[in-house]
Amino acid sequence: MTKLDNRGWGLSSMIVYTTIILIALLVATFYVIALHSELEKNLYGNSNYPKFQDSEEKLKNNAIKYIKARTYEDGNYVVTYEMLKSASYVEKITDSKTDNECDGYVKVEVTNSLYNAKSYLKCDNYITEGY
């Protein structure tokens, strides 16, 4: 049988246990960061998703301006990215990972001077749903 003393833990025991706890915390932190990165990747498809959404929104807004400037009658129109770029309504849209130029178009429905538009963008690492 071991004899118990009233001195508690020794300094060496405390250092060993503290080191084990710190290593466990570092490993847990690593796995939390890895999990967060993987979830974000699965959720957005890639980290540039907001950039592509902004490009889609600019494409849509500029297509409406393009249609308004040409005073089209009521109906459905398709305005391509190339049309907008050649008319200087948008700047070049590129995929940030490959630096290749994207392609896209906007479907615009004009009824009684109301404009309803949906933009579609296709890049190497991103494609709008329904493109």
PASEBA-1860 file (N, C-alpha, C; in nm, 3 decimals):
! residues 131
1> MTKLDNRG> 0.083/-0.116/0.000/0.000/0.000/0.000/0.089/0.124/0.000 ~ 0.045/0.227/-0.080/0.126/0.348/-0.087/0.086/0.443/0.023 ~ 0.183/0.515/0.066/0.161/0.610/0.173/0.125/0.744/0.110 ~ 0.017/0.806/0.151/-0.026/0.937/0.101/0.037/1.046/0.185 ~ 0.080/1.152/0.115/0.129/1.266/0.191/0.038/1.385/0.162 ~ 0.053/1.489/0.232/-0.034/1.605/0.220/0.025/1.714/0.133 ~ 0.123/1.682/0.054/0.187/1.785/-0.026/0.119/1.805/-0.161 ~ 0.027/1.725/-0.208/-0.041/1.740/-0.336/0.049/1.702/-0.452
9> WGLSSMIV> 0.022/1.758/-0.567/0.102/1.729/-0.686/0.237/1.796/-0.675 ~ 0.330/1.735/-0.743/0.461/1.797/-0.751/0.469/1.883/-0.877 ~ 0.571/1.962/-0.885/0.589/2.051/-1.000/0.606/1.972/-1.129 ~ 0.678/1.863/-1.124/0.699/1.783/-1.246/0.568/1.722/-1.295 ~ 0.482/1.677/-1.206/0.352/1.622/-1.246/0.267/1.730/-1.311 ~ 0.267/1.848/-1.254/0.187/1.957/-1.307/0.235/1.995/-1.448 ~ 0.363/2.000/-1.470/0.417/2.034/-1.603/0.378/1.928/-1.705 ~ 0.387/1.801/-1.669/0.351/1.692/-1.760/0.203/1.700/-1.798
17> YTTIILIA> 0.115/1.714/-1.699/-0.029/1.719/-1.726/-0.068/1.845/-1.805 ~ -0.007/1.957/-1.773/-0.034/2.081/-1.847/0.010/2.068/-1.992 ~ 0.124/2.005/-2.015/0.172/1.984/-2.151/0.077/1.894/-2.229 ~ 0.027/1.789/-2.167/-0.068/1.699/-2.233/-0.196/1.774/-2.269 ~ -0.246/1.856/-2.179/-0.368/1.932/-2.206/-0.345/2.033/-2.319 ~ -0.232/2.101/-2.320/-0.202/2.198/-2.427/-0.190/2.130/-2.563 ~ -0.127/2.014/-2.567/-0.116/1.941/-2.693/-0.254/1.899/-2.742 ~ -0.339/1.851/-2.650/-0.475/1.813/-2.688/-0.552/1.933/-2.741
25> LLVATFYV> -0.537/2.051/-2.680/-0.602/2.172/-2.728/-0.552/2.213/-2.867 ~ -0.424/2.201/-2.891/-0.369/2.233/-3.023/-0.422/2.139/-3.130 ~ -0.431/2.011/-3.099/-0.484/1.914/-3.195/-0.631/1.943/-3.222 ~ -0.708/1.973/-3.118/-0.850/2.004/-3.135/-0.868/2.130/-3.218 ~ -0.785/2.232/-3.195/-0.792/2.356/-3.272/-0.764/2.329/-3.419 ~ -0.664/2.246/-3.447/-0.632/2.212/-3.585/-0.752/2.147/-3.654 ~ -0.817/2.053/-3.586/-0.931/1.985/-3.647/-1.052/2.076/-3.662 ~ -1.073/2.169/-3.571/-1.183/2.264/-3.584/-1.161/2.354/-3.705
33> IALHSELE> -1.039/2.402/-3.723/-1.008/2.486/-3.839/-1.025/2.408/-3.969 ~ -0.978/2.285/-3.971/-0.992/2.202/-4.092/-1.139/2.175/-4.122 ~ -1.218/2.148/-4.021/-1.361/2.124/-4.040/-1.431/2.249/-4.091 ~ -1.398/2.363/-4.034/-1.459/2.489/-4.078/-1.425/2.518/-4.224 ~ -1.302/2.495/-4.263/-1.263/2.517/-4.403/-1.339/2.425/-4.496 ~ -1.353/2.301/-4.457/-1.424/2.203/-4.540/-1.572/2.237/-4.550 ~ -1.633/2.280/-4.440/-1.774/2.320/-4.444/-1.795/2.441/-4.533 ~ -1.706/2.538/-4.523/-1.717/2.658/-4.607/-1.700/2.622/-4.754
41> KNLYGNSN> -1.608/2.532/-4.782/-1.585/2.489/-4.920/-1.709/2.419/-4.975 ~ -1.771/2.332/-4.894/-1.891/2.261/-4.938/-2.010/2.354/-4.949 ~ -2.019/2.452/-4.861/-2.133/2.543/-4.860/-2.128/2.638/-4.980 ~ -2.013/2.693/-5.009/-2.002/2.793/-5.114/-1.948/2.739/-5.244 ~ -1.899/2.619/-5.246/-1.840/2.566/-5.369/-1.696/2.608/-5.381 ~ -1.666/2.729/-5.349/-1.531/2.779/-5.335/-1.536/2.911/-5.262 ~ -1.421/2.963/-5.226/-1.418/3.083/-5.144/-1.449/3.209/-5.223 ~ -1.458/3.200/-5.354/-1.486/3.318/-5.435/-1.633/3.333/-5.470
49> YPKFQDSE> -1.718/3.256/-5.409/-1.860/3.260/-5.439/-1.918/3.401/-5.429 ~ -1.889/3.478/-5.323/-1.943/3.615/-5.318/-1.895/3.703/-5.433 ~ -1.771/3.682/-5.479/-1.720/3.760/-5.592/-1.804/3.731/-5.717 ~ -1.837/3.605/-5.739/-1.917/3.569/-5.855/-2.059/3.621/-5.843 ~ -2.114/3.622/-5.722/-2.248/3.679/-5.703/-2.247/3.828/-5.735 ~ -2.143/3.897/-5.693/-2.132/4.040/-5.725/-2.124/4.061/-5.876 ~ -2.048/3.975/-5.943/-2.037/3.985/-6.089/-2.170/3.959/-6.157 ~ -2.246/3.862/-6.106/-2.379/3.834/-6.161/-2.471/3.956/-6.143
57> EKLKNNAI> -2.465/4.017/-6.026/-2.549/4.134/-5.997/-2.512/4.251/-6.089 ~ -2.382/4.274/-6.107/-2.338/4.382/-6.198/-2.381/4.353/-6.341 ~ -2.370/4.228/-6.382/-2.411/4.188/-6.516/-2.560/4.217/-6.535 ~ -2.640/4.181/-6.436/-2.785/4.202/-6.443/-2.819/4.352/-6.449 ~ -2.762/4.431/-6.359/-2.790/4.575/-6.356/-2.747/4.645/-6.483 ~ -2.631/4.607/-6.536/-2.583/4.670/-6.659/-2.662/4.625/-6.781 ~ -2.715/4.505/-6.779/-2.801/4.460/-6.890/-2.930/4.541/-6.893 ~ -2.984/4.571/-6.776/-3.104/4.655/-6.770/-3.073/4.795/-6.823
65> KYIKARTY> -2.959/4.851/-6.786/-2.918/4.982/-6.838/-2.901/4.976/-6.990 ~ -2.844/4.867/-7.038/-2.824/4.848/-7.181/-2.957/4.847/-7.255 ~ -3.055/4.775/-7.201/-3.188/4.767/-7.262/-3.256/4.903/-7.257 ~ -3.248/4.972/-7.143/-3.311/5.103/-7.129/-3.253/5.204/-7.227 ~ -3.123/5.197/-7.250/-3.057/5.291/-7.340/-3.101/5.271/-7.485 ~ -3.147/5.152/-7.517/-3.188/5.122/-7.653/-3.340/5.124/-7.670 ~ -3.412/5.158/-7.566/-3.558/5.169/-7.565/-3.627/5.054/-7.640 ~ -3.601/4.936/-7.594/-3.666/4.818/-7.650/-3.813/4.817/-7.611
73> EDGNYVVT> -3.894/4.756/-7.694/-4.036/4.740/-7.664/-4.054/4.626/-7.566 ~ -4.177/4.606/-7.520/-4.206/4.495/-7.430/-4.168/4.363/-7.497 ~ -4.115/4.271/-7.418/-4.076/4.141/-7.471/-3.964/4.080/-7.389 ~ -3.914/3.969/-7.437/-3.804/3.897/-7.372/-3.678/3.915/-7.454 ~ -3.568/3.946/-7.387/-3.442/3.970/-7.454/-3.329/3.894/-7.384 ~ -3.229/3.861/-7.460/-3.108/3.801/-7.406/-2.992/3.894/-7.439 ~ -2.926/3.940/-7.334/-2.811/4.029/-7.350/-2.689/3.950/-7.308 ~ -2.594/3.932/-7.397/-2.476/3.852/-7.367/-2.369/3.937/-7.299
81> YEMLKSAS> -2.281/3.868/-7.231/-2.167/3.933/-7.167/-2.082/4.005/-7.271 ~ -2.064/3.945/-7.387/-1.985/4.006/-7.493/-2.048/4.137/-7.542 ~ -2.182/4.140/-7.552/-2.251/4.262/-7.593/-2.226/4.373/-7.491 ~ -2.237/4.341/-7.365/-2.216/4.440/-7.259/-2.071/4.486/-7.254 ~ -1.979/4.393/-7.273/-1.837/4.428/-7.270/-1.799/4.515/-7.389 ~ -1.849/4.481/-7.507/-1.814/4.561/-7.626/-1.877/4.699/-7.621 ~ -1.990/4.714/-7.550/-2.054/4.845/-7.536/-2.004/4.918/-7.412 ~ -1.903/4.865/-7.347/-1.839/4.925/-7.228/-1.933/4.938/-7.109
89> YVEKITDS> -2.024/4.844/-7.095/-2.112/4.843/-6.979/-2.052/4.764/-6.863 ~ -1.968/4.667/-6.893/-1.901/4.588/-6.788/-1.754/4.574/-6.822 ~ -1.677/4.553/-6.716/-1.535/4.524/-6.734/-1.518/4.373/-6.747 ~ -1.399/4.334/-6.782/-1.369/4.192/-6.801/-1.391/4.116/-6.670 ~ -1.463/4.005/-6.678/-1.487/3.918/-6.562/-1.401/3.794/-6.579 ~ -1.315/3.768/-6.480/-1.225/3.653/-6.489/-1.240/3.564/-6.367 ~ -1.204/3.438/-6.386/-1.198/3.343/-6.276/-1.069/3.371/-6.199 ~ -1.080/3.392/-6.069/-0.963/3.432/-5.991/-0.859/3.321/-5.978
97> KTDNECDG> -0.900/3.196/-5.993/-0.803/3.087/-5.980/-0.726/3.063/-6.109 ~ -0.793/3.074/-6.223/-0.728/3.042/-6.350/-0.699/3.165/-6.436 ~ -0.754/3.279/-6.401/-0.741/3.404/-6.477/-0.798/3.394/-6.619 ~ -0.879/3.292/-6.644/-0.948/3.283/-6.773/-1.074/3.368/-6.768 ~ -1.111/3.423/-6.883/-1.229/3.507/-6.889/-1.355/3.422/-6.880 ~ -1.454/3.474/-6.809/-1.581/3.404/-6.793/-1.673/3.437/-6.910 ~ -1.783/3.366/-6.918/-1.885/3.390/-7.018/-2.018/3.403/-6.945 ~ -2.113/3.470/-7.007/-2.241/3.484/-6.941/-2.344/3.554/-7.027
105> YVKVEVTN> -2.464/3.558/-6.975/-2.572/3.627/-7.042/-2.678/3.666/-6.940 ~ -2.768/3.753/-6.980/-2.876/3.798/-6.894/-3.006/3.786/-6.972 ~ -3.105/3.722/-6.911/-3.239/3.718/-6.970/-3.317/3.834/-6.910 ~ -3.369/3.921/-6.997/-3.442/4.038/-6.952/-3.584/4.032/-7.008 ~ -3.679/4.049/-6.918/-3.819/4.054/-6.958/-3.869/4.196/-6.933 ~ -3.918/4.261/-7.041/-3.968/4.398/-7.030/-4.119/4.395/-7.047 ~ -4.190/4.446/-6.944/-4.336/4.457/-6.952/-4.377/4.590/-6.889 ~ -4.441/4.673/-6.969/-4.490/4.803/-6.922/-4.382/4.883/-6.849
113> SLYNAKSY> -4.267/4.893/-6.907/-4.151/4.966/-6.852/-4.100/4.907/-6.721 ~ -4.135/4.784/-6.690/-4.078/4.713/-6.577/-3.979/4.610/-6.629 ~ -3.865/4.604/-6.562/-3.758/4.517/-6.609/-3.734/4.406/-6.508 ~ -3.747/4.282/-6.554/-3.718/4.165/-6.472/-3.602/4.092/-6.539 ~ -3.493/4.076/-6.464/-3.373/4.018/-6.526/-3.314/3.909/-6.437 ~ -3.253/3.811/-6.502/-3.181/3.704/-6.433/-3.050/3.683/-6.507 ~ -2.939/3.691/-6.434/-2.808/3.677/-6.497/-2.752/3.537/-6.476 ~ -2.673/3.494/-6.571/-2.610/3.363/-6.569/-2.463/3.381/-6.602
121> LKCDNYIT> -2.377/3.316/-6.523/-2.233/3.331/-6.541/-2.169/3.193/-6.544 ~ -2.073/3.177/-6.633/-2.000/3.050/-6.643/-1.851/3.079/-6.643 ~ -1.783/3.031/-6.540/-1.639/3.043/-6.529/-1.580/2.904/-6.509 ~ -1.449/2.896/-6.504/-1.384/2.765/-6.486/-1.424/2.699/-6.354 ~ -1.436/2.778/-6.248/-1.464/2.722/-6.115/-1.601/2.762/-6.061 ~ -1.687/2.814/-6.145/-1.820/2.855/-6.101/-1.916/2.857/-6.219 ~ -2.035/2.804/-6.198/-2.141/2.810/-6.300/-2.271/2.842/-6.227 ~ -2.342/2.943/-6.275/-2.472/2.975/-6.218/-2.567/2.860/-6.243
129> EGY> -2.646/2.827/-6.142/-2.743/2.719/-6.156/-2.842/2.754/-6.268 ~ -2.860/2.662/-6.360/-2.951/2.683/-6.472/-2.885/2.738/-6.597 ~ -2.752/2.755/-6.594/-2.680/2.810/-6.711/-2.697/2.719/-6.830
END
